[in-house]
Amino acid sequence: MCGIVGYLGTKDAMPILLEGLKRLEYRGYDSAGMATISDGLNLTKAVGKIVILEKELKRRSLAGSIGIAHTRWATHGEPTIINAHPHVDCEGVIAIAHNGIIENYRTLRTLLKREGHNFKTETDTEVIAHLIEKYHEDASLEDAVQKALAQLKGAYGIVVISTKESRKMVAARNGSPLVVGVLDKEFFIASDASAILPYTRDVIYLNDGEMVILNSHSYRTTTLDNKDINKEVEKITWDLEMIEKSGYPHFMLKEIIEQPQSIKNTLRGHIQPDGIEVKMNCLQNGFPKAMPKISAIKLLACGTSWNAGLVGSFMMEKILRIPATCEQASEFRYRWPVIQPHTLSIGISQSGETADTKGALELAKKLGSYNLGIVNVVGSSIARLVEGGLYLHAGPEIGVASTKAFSCQVVALSILNLGLARYLDKVQPLENKEPRVTDKDFKRISNELIVLPDKVQQVLDAVYDKDSGQGIIQQIAKEFKGINNFLYLGRGYNYPIALEGALKLKEISYIHAEGYSASEMKHGPIALIDKNMPVVIIAPHDSEEPISYDKIVSNAEEVRARGGRIIAVVNNGDDVISKMAEWVIEIPNTLAHLVPVLATIPLQLLAYEIAIMRGLDPDKPRNLAKSVTVE
Ligand code: F6R
């Protein structure tokens, strides 16, 4: 995620800000920049690694003992020098660094442009600079910031400086963390404490709705509506590594635990208040004339993204009534695929750099397909290659095993599916003229998407106990850590979960694990089952789906009859499969196509715990790279 650093004190700001940026590098970023005030505002930005910014700063050193800096993880607009923070107003008086997403920036941008403000970037952040400019004409910096923030919808952590008040820095928080470091005559601001730690351990944590006004010798903390508040100065007791991982021992665990927030970020801005429309740029203006209808949908992806794509193909075929298939990009590009006229291909990739997915999309395009993407990394190769799509906004995924990207991909596919249903009903109605999704069903799905982050939190709280180590997942891991084979079974939407659960286990614990469709069990894998074989049966179900709970009950019977040791993932209160299982993991009810989000989480945690108990580093599994940019 983006990183913020600020300094106001007696020393040169530049080296302190640069050091701070380096300490935030672990969070992932694509560009960086810095602004200081000496005689006027000094600004330098660069795309790529901090060393590139550092080289720039060697060429033209930034003077001043007050400054702000930022590492950007692109969300609005590609990673370019222009889009990198800090952003400035029309006159170059104000500089701002921002973390978060401003949801109503389009409206504000239009209004400010009408008032004569000159926009230079594609970012949402720039509207804040212009809003502050507007109010700063006849108000102090802090008053102008307050007035500007009152107009914003969305999440932010911001830090602002102004040449009009060159010994003042204002920072405010609503949804994106900010911490203030306090020394004798020096102040530091950062989006996480690792940037501050070399200088001071005395900090003030801002809460949502709070701001701080720093001067040369003092500071004041207020609410966003200007009521003074007394904030306690706290002592940091953590070391650097713990801060980078927010106190978690591994990035993988951190990324699993932060899924409620990642999913919220994926959903942000898409579901309309009426609950019967979704908004996304790629469908706003329709497809080009050459694509008057959609005859088929091809989802192209690799690994975990392919498992998410499989879920997507099931939900799309069900609702859109168009053939939808999910293909392993690595295979698709090396056979002789037929792309029917008016095919829509959707590339799914966390990194946006997977060579096979990129190659498959290029081939599909060459064969006449119209391409969309579901990508996490903004401005990545795949994001640039496709005609449009959805970003996950899940934040950087640093652990090599993909976790939060999977749940966000399923959520993004569900949003896209709703959007496509509405779009197709207009341009390509079904023969019987029935809507693909009724308003009632649309509302049910969007309501369920909205409560999904809370349900994910319920799963995390119920199955995993970080402090005692006695959660059900930790108990199961202890029991099976020495086993060499695992089987994962599921039907329907639960089949891709079986694949994903097995993939997670094999890649980080090096245990051989097979994910299989339970319906195929009797065609082969049943021969594997004996008293030594743990079988994870994934059986949560949505009573409105025609999916055969009874059938998976029979599969569970077959496993039990052969002595297999059942670990069941079921709905809360299940009383059939639970009774056959040695271990039961319960999750809340949800719609069938969203079960993969909830049911995969315990399996991610199981793989993580087993890897830890086997003495392995889950963040760096052997032989694997985070982004597979070669074939
Ligand atoms: C599994 C994993 C890989 C990736 C695959 C595709 O945990 O990380 O299977 O999912 O290499 O990567 P992206 O999504 O970046 O295209």
Residues whose N, C-alpha, C, O or C-beta is under 5 A from the ligand:
A	BS01	F6R	C302 G303 T304 S305 I348 S349 Q350 S351 G352 T354 V400 A401 S402 K626 V628
